[in-house]
Amino acid sequence: MPSTHFCQFVTLFSIHLQKNCYTMTKQSLISLFLASLLLVAACKNGNEEPARPFPTPQVPAMLGSNLQQAFQYVSLHFWDKLYAPGVEYSKDTSLVMGVTPDDFEEAFATYLTALDNVTLPVMKDAQDTMLIRAARHQLSHPESKIWKTITELSEKYLYDPNSPYRNEEMFLPVLTHLKESPFTTEKEKTHYTHLHRLCSYNRIGTPAADFKYTLKNGRTGNLHRIKAEYVLLFFSNPECQNCKEIIDALATYPELSQLIDQKTLVVLNIYPDADLAEWYDYLQNYPENWINGYDQDLALNMQTIYNIRAIPSLYLLDKDKNVIFKDAPPEKIISWLTRIAD
């Protein structure tokens, strides 16, 4: 029987895989991802309660060497065995369809790892399928916790600003179902409708909202007037320790410095708050080859055009200012940029 430490490893492994999937070789990524599915399946409850392991999908052998197809298959078929007809499982209310909450959460993290590596249409199809199945099962089995578990895990992993999986594009299908669900109260529907509107700002593949920024000398500029193949939009403030870590991380990659020196990449570092004395005092700590400005009109916060839920927040834009990454974890953007610099 796997130990508790072994089962905890699965969650850490999934996070490691999600963070590093952009820099690993194709074959090693396939091998590690398939291994993670086996690890999730092996994580059984070590106690006497009649729990079952989460029934993870098996990637067909013919797809095992094709990274994109393997991720797509797992995304679309991840929940098939959970709802397999005729399967008997414990009705213990402390479990989720016979699976311990910890094992279910570990499996959910693996699902998100696959989802993060497919196209947007496949991602939406997979999310809709997951939610429709959960709702149907909840309706036919009122004692089940499947709907509550999936929607709460979705908010925890996809919307929490501290989650390494955060992804508003993946969260939008969940919000669409929540604001129309029979399991949602009218008050909750109002809340989820509001979140849906906020998450719909600056969606991946759409133009980022333009705004004016002010430099230390009083001159102003606009996001859309910046000429570069890529713009890294960095919302920060002086008191943010994570912001300092991102500044250091960006400076340690010669590939990124090369992109900036070649004018291929422009870093637009924006202070969105009101205490300008604090910003001026800290200004010397920002790299001189960045555009370092502030939001003089406080439009970003007052008009909520970027839904800045936490600092730091990073966006990567293409030359037409279309969003490539939206409020993404820094290591994900850095990995992507270092890859294009090769």
N, C-alpha and C positions, 0 to 999 in steps of 0.2 A: 504494500500500500504506500503511495507517495506521501512524503512528509509535508507538514504545513509549509516549511521553508521551500520545498520543491514547488508547491503550488503558487507561492508568492513569486517565485522566479518567473512564472509564465507571464504575469502582469508586467514585470520589469522588462522581460524579453520583448513583449509586444511594443512597449514604449520605445525600447532601443531600436527595434526594427522600423517603427514609424519614423523615428528621427533620422535614421541612416540610410533609408531606402534609395536616396538619390545619388549616393556615392558608392554603393556596393556594385559588384559585377552582377550581370544578369543571372548567371548560373548560381552564384552564392546566395543571391536574394531569393531565388526560387527555392533552393534547398532549405534555407533558414525559415522561410514562410511555411513551407510544408511541414517542417519539424515543429513549428509553433502549434500547428493544428493538432499534431499528435500529442504534444505536451498538454494542451487544453483538455483533450479527451482523456488523458491519463490522470488528471487531477480529480480524484474521487474523494469523497468525504471520509476522513479517517475514523469517524465515530461509528456507533452502531446504528444510527438512523438509516432508513432504507432510501438513500439518495442514489440517483444515477448520475453518471458523468454527462456533461453536455454533449449531445450527439453531433459532433462536427462533421462537415462534409468531406468527402474524399475526392480530390481532384483526379479526373480520368487520366490514365497514363499518357494518352495521346496529347494532352495539354501540358504535361509536366515540364516540358522544355520551352514552353512559350509563356513568358512572364505575364504579358498583358491578358492573354486568354485565361491563365490560371487565376489571376486576381478577379477577372470578370466572372468566372464560374463560381468562385467562392462567394462573391458579393451577391449573386443572384440566387444561389442555392444554399446559403448558410443556414437557413431556418427549416429546410425541407424535413430533415429527420426529427426535429423537435415536434412537428405536427404530424408525423407519419401516422396514417390510420391504423387502428388496431393495437397501438402500442400502449401497454399498461405501465403506469408509473404511480409512485406514492402520491396520495392526496394530502399529505402532511402540509398544513398551511404555513409552516416555516420554510417550505421549499417553493421554488418557482417551477411548476410543471415537473416536479420530481428532482430538480437540480438545486443544489445549495446556492444561496445568493452570491457567495464568493466565487464559486465556479461559473455561475451565470455571468457575473461581471467580467471575469477573465475572458470568457468567450466573446462577450460584447466588445471588448478591446481588440480582440483578434479580428472580429468582423469589421471594425472601423479601420484597421490597418489595411485590409483588402479594399475597402470602400475608398480610401484615400488614393488609391492607385488605379482608378478606372476613370473613364470619361464622365462628364457631368450627366449626360442622358442615362448612362448605365447606373450611376449613383442614385439618381432620382427614382429610376425604376426599382432598384433594390430597396430603397427606403420605403417607397409606397407599398411594395409587396410585403415587407416586414410589418408595417403598421396595419395594413388591411387584415393580415393573418392574425395579428395579436388582437385586434378588435373583434373579429369573428369568434375567436376562441373565448374571449372574455364574455361575449354575449351568450354563448352556449354553455359556458362554465362560470357562472357568476362568482363562485368562490375563488376563482383563479386570481393570481396577482400579476399576470403576464403584462397587461396593459400598463399598469402603474409602474412596474419594474422597468419596462422598456422606455417609457416616456421620461421617467426620472433619470435613468442612466443617460439618455440622450441629452438632457439638459446639463447634467453634470459633466459629461465628456465633451460635448460639442459647443456649449455656450459659456461655461465657466472660463473667465479670462485667464485663469492659472492652469488650465488643462493643456497638456502637450498635443491633444487631439482637437482642440477647438477649431470649429469650422462652421461658420454661419450658413454657408451654402448647403451643407449636409443637414443643418438644423431646420432650415426652412420647410422641407416636407413634413417634418415632425410638427411644426407649428401649424401648418395647414390642416393637418388631421386633428390636432388638439382643439383648434378654434371651431371645429365643426363636429366634434365627438359627442356622442350621447353620454359619455362618462365625465364630461366637463361641465361644471356649473356655469351659470351666466356670468358671474363675476370673473371666473377663470377665463372664459371666452373673451371677455374684454381685455384681460391681461395678455393673453396669447395673441390677440389681434394687434395689440400695441407692439409686442415683441416682433411679430411678423413684419410690421411696417419698418421697424428699426433695422432688422436684418436684411431688408430688401434694398437698403442704401448701398450703392457702390458694389453691386454684385460682380462676381468674377466674369470677365468677358465683356463688361459694359464700361463706358467711360467714367472715370472717377470724377466726382464733383469738383469743379474749379473753385478756387478761393484765393484771396489776396493775402500776402504776407508782407511783413515789414522787417527790414534789416536794421542793424545797430546804428547805421548812419542816417536812418530815417527814410531811405529809398524803399520803394515797394516793388513787388513783383507778383506774378500770378503763376499758379501751378501749370496751367495749360500752355504758358509761353516758354517753358523750359524746353530747350532743344537737346535731346539725348535719346539714345536707343532705349535706355531704361531709366526710370526714376524710382529711387528707394525713398518712400515717404515715411518719415520717422517722427512720430509724436512722442515728445519726451518732456521731462522737467528736471531741474537741478537736484531735487531731493530724492530722485528715483535711483535706488541702488542697481536695479536691473538695467536701467538706462546706461549707467556707467559700464556695466559688464558688456552690454551690446557695443558701446563705443570701443572698448578694448578689443572685443572680438573682431569687429570690422577692421580694426587697425592691424591685427595680427596676420591677416590673409594677404599676401603679396598679390594674389590674383585680383582681389577687389581693389587694391591700390592702383593696380595696372589699369583696370577698367575705368577708374575715376580719372587717372592721369590722361587716358586716351579720350576722355569726354564721352565714353560709351555709357557710363553710369554716372548719374548725378544723385547725391544724397541730399534730400531736402529735409532738414531737421527743424521741426516746428514746435514752439512752446505755445500751448493753447490756453494758458491760464492768465490771470490778471496781474500777479505780483512781478512787475518788470524789474524792480530793484534786485530781486533774487536772481532773475535771468541774466541781467547785466553783470552781476558779481561772478557768475559761473561761466560766462561766455568764453573766457580764455581757455577753458577745458575742452571746447569743441574743436574738432579738426578744422584747419583753415581752408582745406579744399572741399569742404561741404558748404551748402547754402544753409546758414543758420538764421532763422527768422522767428517772428512771433505773430500771433493773431491779434492785431491791434483792435479790431472791431469785435473781438470775441464771438465771431460768427460761427466758429466751429462748435462751440458749446451751446450758444443760445439758439442757433438754428438746427442743431443736432444733425448736420448733414453728413457726419462721419460716424456717429454712434460710438464715440470714444469711451468705452466702458472702463478701461483701465490703462494706465501708463506703465510700461511702454506699449506702443501699438505700431506695427509695421505693415506697410502696403508696398507691393512691387507693381509698377506700372510699365507698360510698353511705350514706344515712341508716340503713339496716338493717345496716350494716357488711359488706355484700357487696363482694367485690373487683372493682373496675373495671380497675385496672392493678396488675400484680404485679411488683415489682422492675424497674420500667420506667426507661428513660433519662429524666433530669429534663426535657429539652426536650420530650419527648413529653407528659408530664403537664402541664407549664406551658402548652403550646399548647392542650391540651384544656380546661384551666381558664379560660384567657383567652377561649376561644371561647364558653363557656357564660356568661361574665360580660357579653358584649355584649348 
